[in-house]
C-alpha cells in the first residue's frame, strides 16, 4: 500500500510539473506567421485574411520608399492590434497598438507589421502604398 501511495505522489508531482511547463510555454507570445508582402503588378495594395490565436503574433514584411504614403488597416476584434516598425527607427510614431495608421514613409527600407492578440480572432489586414 505504501508503495502505491509513493508511486501516486511521484506521478502526481510529475504531471503537475508537466502541466506547469506547458502552461508557461503557452503564455508566451510566439510568432506563427512571418510573411513577406508583395503587391501584384500594377497594384499598390494587398489584403490578407487570416486567423490569429491567443498568445501568438503574425509578422508581415514589406518594402517602402521615402516619400510614399502608407495606410495600414486591421479589421478585427477589440483585443487585437498591430505595431508598425523598421530596423532603423524602431516603432513608428503613432503606430503602436493600433488598428489603423496612415502616414508618410520618411526612410526607404523594410517595414514590419506585427499583429498581436489577447484572444483568438479572425482579421483582415489591408496595406496601401501610394
C-alpha positions in Angstrom: 0.0 0.0 0.0 2.8 2.4 0.9 4.5 1.6 -2.5 1.2 2.5 -4.3 0.9 5.8 -2.4 4.6 6.7 -3.1 4.1 6.0 -6.9 0.9 8.0 -6.8 2.6 11.0 -5.3 5.5 10.8 -7.7 3.2 10.5 -10.7 1.1 13.5 -9.4 4.2 15.6 -9.0 5.4 14.7 -12.5 2.0 15.5 -14.1 1.8 18.8 -12.1 5.3 19.8 -13.3 4.4 18.9 -16.9 1.2 21.0 -16.8 3.1 24.0 -15.4 5.7 23.7 -18.1 3.1 23.7 -20.9 1.1 26.5 -19.3 4.1 28.7 -19.1 5.1 28.0 -22.6 1.6 28.8 -23.9 1.6 32.1 -22.1 4.5 33.4 -24.1 3.9 35.1 -27.5 5.2 33.1 -30.3 5.4 34.1 -33.9 3.4 31.7 -36.1 3.4 33.8 -39.3 6.4 35.6 -40.8 5.4 36.6 -44.4 6.8 38.9 -47.0 4.1 41.1 -48.6 4.4 41.8 -52.3 2.0 43.8 -54.4 0.6 42.3 -57.7 2.0 44.0 -60.8 0.1 47.3 -61.4 -1.4 47.5 -57.9 -0.4 49.4 -54.7 -2.4 47.4 -52.1 -2.6 44.0 -50.5 -5.4 42.4 -48.5 -4.6 39.5 -46.1 -7.3 37.5 -44.3 -6.2 35.1 -41.5 -7.0 33.9 -38.0 -4.7 34.6 -35.1 -4.7 32.5 -31.9 -4.4 33.9 -28.4 -0.7 34.3 -27.3 0.7 34.4 -30.9 1.8 37.0 -33.3 1.9 37.4 -37.0 4.6 39.4 -38.8 4.3 40.9 -42.3 7.3 42.4 -44.0 7.2 44.9 -46.9 9.5 47.4 -48.6 8.6 51.1 -48.9 10.4 54.1 -50.3 10.9 57.5 -48.7 8.1 59.9 -49.6 5.4 57.2 -50.2 2.2 57.3 -48.2 1.3 54.1 -46.4 -2.0 53.1 -44.9 -2.5 50.0 -42.7 -6.0 49.0 -41.6 -6.6 46.0 -39.3 -10.2 44.9 -39.1 -10.8 42.5 -36.2 -11.9 42.2 -32.6 -11.1 44.7 -29.8 -8.2 42.7 -28.3 -6.1 42.5 -31.5 -3.8 45.3 -32.8 -0.7 45.9 -34.8 2.7 47.7 -34.4 4.5 49.2 -37.4 8.3 49.4 -37.3 11.5 49.4 -39.2 15.0 48.3 -38.3 16.5 51.8 -38.2 13.8 53.8 -36.4 12.1 51.1 -34.4 8.4 51.6 -33.7 6.9 54.2 -36.0 5.3 57.1 -34.0 1.5 56.7 -33.7 1.7 53.1 -35.0 1.9 51.0 -31.8 -1.1 49.0 -30.6 -3.3 50.4 -33.4 -5.9 49.1 -35.8 -5.4 51.9 -38.3 -2.4 54.0 -39.3 -1.7 56.4 -42.2 1.5 58.4 -42.7 4.4 59.3 -44.9 7.4 57.0 -45.1 10.4 59.0 -44.1 13.1 56.4 -44.8 13.3 53.8 -47.6 13.7 50.2 -46.4 11.9 47.2 -45.0 8.9 47.7 -42.7 7.4 45.3 -40.3 3.7 45.0 -39.3 3.4 42.9 -36.2 -0.1 41.7 -35.2 -0.6 40.6 -31.6 -3.7 39.5 -29.7 -5.1 38.6 -26.3 -7.9 36.5 -27.9 -8.3 34.2 -30.9 -9.6 36.3 -33.7 -10.2 36.5 -37.5 -8.7 39.5 -39.1 -8.4 41.4 -42.4 -5.1 43.3 -42.9 -5.2 46.0 -45.6 -2.0 47.7 -46.7 -1.9 50.6 -49.2 1.1 52.4 -50.5 1.0 55.4 -52.9 
